[in-house]
Amino acid sequence: MIETPFSYDELDEILRGNGDNDFIGLSSIDGMIAALVAGPAVVPPCEWLPTIFNGHSPSTIKGTPESRAVATIMARYAEVEQELLHQPESYQPILMHHLGQFILRPWAIGFMMGASTLQNAWLPVLTKKRVEMAPLLACCEVGSPMLSEQSRKQMDKVTAKSPAEIAGIVILVMNFHKADRSKHKTSGPCRP
């Protein structure tokens, strides 16, 4: 039996709730997924899903909210992967918005969380494409230290302002890593 996923809005409401559960929201999850798909190697879900669920592995019991949440997350992973591999121009990040403004920080933090799963393998792109990635890096306190030569005012100028800018950076990272994805191995499938 296939697990019924939540809608993205339902998942975000469940995960963020009243803020007491330390789970991350959909925008951050989407940033993490983008980094994992565009990154230098495939990372098994059991290595990154606990990050979303406050450090514990989510329930695999069918029908539970956590199992349905995982189904939703994995559906988004598959969607992002298909778009970036086959129709990169159609890729759009899921960003928070408020009063007509996009809020990029949670997505950027999620992206950096995804990149942290294979820190050493990410160093080449973060070094060689740092200038091109600056609009993303400047969006959050995790990425901004990589732009230490820039003042806060300069970072505010280069900070991404739109989903299109973010999508372009994800595509740039994906293209950078295409040749390397087979070279970098992860620890393999997770054990129960």
VOMINU-273485 format. One record per residue (C-alpha): x negated, y, z negated; residue number from 1; residue in three letters. Coordinates in nm, 4 decimals, always signed. Each point is the difference from the previous one (the first is absolute). Example, Ala and Ser with C-alpha at 12.3 -4.5 7.8 and 13.67 -1.06 7.14 Angstrom:
NODE       c1       c2       c3 num residu
NODE  -1.2300  -0.4500  -0.7800   1    Ala
NODE  -0.1370  +0.3440  +0.0660   2    Ser
***
This chain:
NODE       c1       c2       c3 num residu
NODE  +0.0000  +0.0000  +0.0000   1    Met
NODE  -0.1308  +0.3433  +0.0967   2    Ile
NODE  -0.0080  +0.2571  -0.2775   3    Glu
NODE  +0.2278  +0.3012  +0.0521   4    Thr
NODE  -0.2094  +0.3155  -0.0127   5    Pro
NODE  +0.1122  +0.3262  -0.1534   6    Phe
NODE  +0.0389  +0.3125  +0.2112   7    Ser
NODE  -0.2974  +0.2332  -0.0352   8    Tyr
NODE  +0.2077  +0.2442  -0.2039   9    Asp
NODE  +0.1172  -0.2788  -0.2327  10    Glu
NODE  -0.3571  -0.1218  -0.0480  11    Leu
NODE  -0.1264  +0.3480  -0.0796  12    Asp
NODE  +0.2790  +0.0513  -0.2543  13    Glu
NODE  -0.0704  -0.3366  -0.1645  14    Ile
NODE  -0.3767  +0.0469  -0.0153  15    Leu
NODE  -0.0080  +0.3604  -0.1117  16    Arg
NODE  +0.3182  -0.0140  -0.2058  17    Gly
NODE  -0.0243  +0.2316  -0.2974  18    Asn
NODE  -0.3812  -0.0034  +0.0121  19    Gly
NODE  -0.0494  -0.2299  -0.2992  20    Asp
NODE  -0.1199  -0.3115  +0.1827  21    Asn
NODE  -0.3357  +0.1099  +0.1503  22    Asp
NODE  +0.0918  -0.1466  +0.3391  23    Phe
NODE  -0.0893  +0.2122  +0.3015  24    Ile
NODE  +0.2569  +0.1445  +0.2403  25    Gly
NODE  +0.0673  -0.0826  +0.3629  26    Leu
NODE  -0.2123  +0.2820  +0.1429  27    Ser
NODE  -0.3062  -0.1234  -0.1907  28    Ser
NODE  +0.0735  -0.3583  +0.1032  29    Ile
NODE  +0.0236  +0.1112  +0.3615  30    Asp
NODE  -0.3375  +0.1746  -0.0256  31    Gly
NODE  -0.1503  -0.3148  -0.1495  32    Met
NODE  +0.1484  -0.2131  +0.2780  33    Ile
NODE  -0.1390  +0.2365  +0.2653  34    Ala
NODE  -0.3504  -0.0310  -0.1487  35    Ala
NODE  +0.0279  -0.3785  -0.0264  36    Leu
NODE  +0.1183  -0.0362  +0.3611  37    Val
NODE  -0.2519  +0.2509  +0.1387  38    Ala
NODE  -0.2845  -0.1202  -0.2223  39    Gly
NODE  -0.3094  -0.2033  +0.0801  40    Pro
NODE  +0.1403  -0.3409  -0.1047  41    Ala
NODE  +0.3222  -0.1770  -0.0846  42    Val
NODE  +0.0636  +0.0041  -0.3739  43    Val
NODE  +0.2369  -0.2684  -0.1339  44    Pro
NODE  +0.3164  +0.1441  -0.1587  45    Pro
NODE  -0.0762  -0.1642  -0.3340  46    Cys
NODE  -0.3011  +0.2324  -0.0266  47    Glu
NODE  +0.1953  +0.3229  +0.0482  48    Trp
NODE  +0.3612  -0.0690  -0.1021  49    Leu
NODE  -0.0848  +0.0062  -0.3751  50    Pro
NODE  -0.1131  +0.3613  +0.0443  51    Thr
NODE  +0.3572  +0.0870  +0.0932  52    Ile
NODE  +0.1470  -0.1945  -0.2933  53    Phe
NODE  -0.2016  +0.1533  -0.2829  54    Asn
NODE  -0.2740  -0.2622  +0.0136  55    Gly
NODE  +0.2076  -0.3175  -0.0008  56    His
NODE  +0.0873  -0.2369  +0.2805  57    Ser
NODE  +0.3634  +0.0476  +0.0971  58    Pro
NODE  +0.2568  -0.2730  -0.0496  59    Ser
NODE  +0.0393  -0.2508  +0.2819  60    Thr
NODE  +0.3404  -0.1218  -0.1203  61    Ile
NODE  +0.2419  +0.0589  +0.2888  62    Lys
NODE  +0.2646  +0.2615  -0.0639  63    Gly
NODE  -0.1849  +0.1810  -0.2785  64    Thr
NODE  -0.0525  +0.3732  +0.0442  65    Pro
NODE  -0.3783  -0.0485  +0.0163  66    Glu
NODE  +0.0296  -0.2694  +0.2655  67    Ser
NODE  +0.2303  +0.2220  +0.2046  68    Arg
NODE  -0.2403  +0.2908  -0.0493  69    Ala
NODE  -0.2861  -0.2143  +0.1321  70    Val
NODE  +0.2139  -0.0959  +0.3011  71    Ala
NODE  +0.0553  +0.3696  +0.0715  72    Thr
NODE  -0.3685  +0.0840  -0.0428  73    Ile
NODE  -0.1103  -0.2857  +0.2237  74    Met
NODE  +0.2585  +0.1002  +0.2633  75    Ala
NODE  -0.1497  +0.3511  +0.0013  76    Arg
NODE  -0.3500  -0.1499  +0.0225  77    Tyr
NODE  +0.1062  -0.2005  +0.3079  78    Ala
NODE  +0.1649  +0.3077  +0.1511  79    Glu
NODE  -0.3101  +0.2169  -0.0476  80    Val
NODE  -0.2249  -0.2761  +0.1312  81    Glu
NODE  +0.2109  -0.0454  +0.3147  82    Gln
NODE  +0.0172  +0.3728  +0.0658  83    Glu
NODE  -0.3715  +0.0618  -0.0497  84    Leu
NODE  -0.1026  -0.3004  +0.2076  85    Leu
NODE  +0.2487  +0.0323  +0.2850  86    His
NODE  +0.1513  +0.3504  -0.0030  87    Gln
NODE  -0.2230  +0.2267  -0.2075  88    Pro
NODE  +0.1674  +0.3121  +0.1373  89    Glu
NODE  +0.3262  -0.1096  -0.1668  90    Ser
NODE  -0.1522  -0.0365  -0.3488  91    Tyr
NODE  +0.1423  +0.2376  -0.2605  92    Gln
NODE  -0.0893  -0.0040  -0.3706  93    Pro
NODE  +0.2756  +0.0013  -0.2607  94    Ile
NODE  -0.0577  +0.3222  -0.1873  95    Leu
NODE  +0.1812  +0.1525  -0.2944  96    Met
NODE  +0.1757  +0.3256  +0.0735  97    His
NODE  +0.1608  +0.2679  -0.2082  98    His
NODE  +0.1886  +0.3084  +0.1167  99    Leu
NODE  -0.1110  -0.0533  +0.3588 100    Gly
NODE  -0.3693  -0.0389  -0.0863 101    Gln
NODE  -0.2022  -0.3179  +0.0314 102    Phe
NODE  -0.1840  -0.1072  -0.3136 103    Ile
NODE  -0.3177  -0.1702  +0.1183 104    Leu
NODE  -0.1852  -0.0606  -0.3285 105    Arg
NODE  +0.1737  -0.3300  -0.1006 106    Pro
NODE  -0.0538  -0.1462  +0.3479 107    Trp
NODE  -0.3663  +0.1080  +0.0002 108    Ala
NODE  -0.0540  -0.1521  -0.3463 109    Ile
NODE  +0.1522  -0.3259  +0.1253 110    Gly
NODE  -0.2289  +0.0078  +0.3035 111    Phe
NODE  -0.3043  +0.0430  -0.2232 112    Met
NODE  +0.1249  -0.2837  -0.2236 113    Met
NODE  +0.0171  -0.2232  +0.3075 114    Gly
NODE  -0.3497  +0.1069  +0.1032 115    Ala
NODE  -0.1296  -0.0839  -0.3470 116    Ser
NODE  +0.0803  -0.3698  +0.0517 117    Thr
NODE  -0.3131  -0.0264  +0.2163 118    Leu
NODE  -0.2039  +0.3018  -0.1077 119    Gln
NODE  -0.3322  -0.0960  +0.1579 120    Asn
NODE  +0.1599  -0.0932  +0.3325 121    Ala
NODE  +0.1729  +0.3412  +0.0086 122    Trp
NODE  -0.3226  +0.1981  -0.0498 123    Leu
NODE  -0.0886  +0.0184  +0.3722 124    Pro
NODE  +0.3301  +0.1620  +0.1033 125    Val
NODE  +0.0063  +0.2263  -0.3050 126    Leu
NODE  -0.3515  +0.1131  +0.0881 127    Thr
NODE  +0.0095  +0.0159  +0.3801 128    Lys
NODE  +0.3572  +0.1298  +0.0381 129    Lys
NODE  +0.0212  +0.2092  -0.3167 130    Arg
NODE  +0.0504  +0.3262  +0.1911 131    Val
NODE  +0.2836  -0.1481  +0.2084 132    Glu
NODE  +0.1512  -0.1508  -0.3162 133    Met
NODE  -0.0298  +0.3262  -0.1979 134    Ala
NODE  +0.3706  +0.0919  +0.0364 135    Pro
NODE  +0.0881  -0.3273  -0.1758 136    Leu
NODE  -0.2850  +0.0044  -0.2514 137    Leu
NODE  +0.0850  +0.3550  -0.1070 138    Ala
NODE  +0.3567  -0.1048  -0.0881 139    Cys
NODE  -0.0934  -0.1641  -0.3289 140    Cys
NODE  -0.2464  +0.0020  -0.2850 141    Glu
NODE  -0.1274  -0.3448  +0.1001 142    Val
NODE  -0.1098  +0.1116  +0.3471 143    Gly
NODE  -0.0958  +0.3625  -0.0591 144    Ser
NODE  -0.3346  -0.0799  -0.1724 145    Pro
NODE  -0.1144  -0.1367  +0.3373 146    Met
NODE  +0.0273  +0.3581  +0.1255 147    Leu
NODE  -0.2238  +0.1453  -0.2720 148    Ser
NODE  -0.1616  +0.2483  +0.2384 149    Glu
NODE  +0.3367  +0.1713  +0.0462 150    Gln
NODE  +0.1566  +0.2451  -0.2402 151    Ser
NODE  +0.3540  -0.0561  -0.1266 152    Arg
NODE  +0.1146  +0.2804  +0.2310 153    Lys
NODE  -0.1620  -0.1726  +0.3005 154    Gln
NODE  +0.1598  -0.3321  -0.1001 155    Met
NODE  +0.3406  +0.1656  -0.0242 156    Asp
NODE  -0.0459  +0.1235  +0.3587 157    Lys
NODE  -0.0847  -0.3451  +0.1388 158    Val
NODE  +0.2539  -0.1973  -0.2077 159    Thr
NODE  +0.2411  -0.1904  +0.2218 160    Ala
NODE  +0.3358  +0.1669  +0.0361 161    Lys
NODE  +0.1941  -0.2494  +0.2121 162    Ser
NODE  +0.0668  -0.3701  +0.0530 163    Pro
NODE  -0.1560  +0.0273  +0.3467 164    Ala
NODE  -0.3352  +0.1055  -0.1489 165    Glu
NODE  +0.0084  -0.2933  -0.2422 166    Ile
NODE  +0.0999  -0.2445  +0.2756 167    Ala
NODE  -0.2880  +0.1207  +0.2163 168    Gly
NODE  -0.2496  -0.0642  -0.2786 169    Ile
NODE  +0.1382  -0.3505  -0.0606 170    Val
NODE  -0.0377  -0.0757  +0.3727 171    Ile
NODE  -0.3561  +0.1387  -0.0055 172    Leu
NODE  -0.0863  -0.2281  -0.2952 173    Val
NODE  +0.1650  -0.3000  +0.1682 174    Met
NODE  -0.1989  +0.0583  +0.3197 175    Asn
NODE  -0.3216  +0.0401  -0.2003 176    Phe
NODE  +0.0530  -0.3362  -0.1717 177    His
NODE  +0.1305  -0.2033  +0.2948 178    Lys
NODE  -0.3335  -0.1604  +0.0825 179    Ala
NODE  -0.0915  -0.0595  -0.3636 180    Asp
NODE  +0.3188  -0.1683  -0.1253 181    Arg
NODE  -0.1321  -0.3463  +0.0861 182    Ser
NODE  -0.3432  +0.0628  -0.1581 183    Lys
NODE  +0.1203  +0.0910  -0.3481 184    His
NODE  +0.1438  -0.2937  -0.1877 185    Lys
NODE  +0.2136  +0.0217  -0.3090 186    Thr
NODE  +0.0031  -0.2513  -0.2803 187    Ser
NODE  +0.2504  -0.2080  +0.1949 188    Gly
NODE  +0.3523  -0.0992  -0.0846 189    Pro
NODE  +0.1105  +0.0409  -0.3572 190    Cys
NODE  +0.0460  -0.2962  -0.2227 191    Arg
NODE  +0.3200  -0.0510  -0.1997 192    Pro
***
